[in-house]
């Protein structure tokens, strides 16, 4: 499902509205290994499949920050602003990682519009975002990303 609006100012009408849910995205061991290498976080619980198999989660898990990094690309197709000159990831108001994501799991993002305010050159949108894990009750990540849509 994609919500499409014409211009940034149209986002003001979306406060409280659900933007829907993204398609599923599978977390591979290769993605986890690459993320660990790039971020210098190669802790065994993420990258050593054999050792992680004997660890507390029964196998390797994705980095919390890898799950957070997926919020942006999974959010992008949920909301399209056709005449936005630029969209800027402005930051986060809060982030939590309630459950680990086992490698091989599929995750998806559900998002809604929490707040929209006018800023110089466009609008700022705060979303409520929940990254769920297929077959699990606890989410992998709960966050409030902040985006600026500039005209």
Buried (B, 14 or more C-beta within 10 A) or exposed (E): EEBEBEBBBBBBEBBEEBBBBBEEBEBEBEBBBEBBEEEEBBEEBBBBBEEBEEBEEEBBBBBBBBBBBBBBEBBBBBBEBEEBEEBEEBEBBEBEBBBBBBBEBBBBBBBBBBBBEEBEEBBBBBBBBBBBBEEBEEBBBBBBBBBBBBE
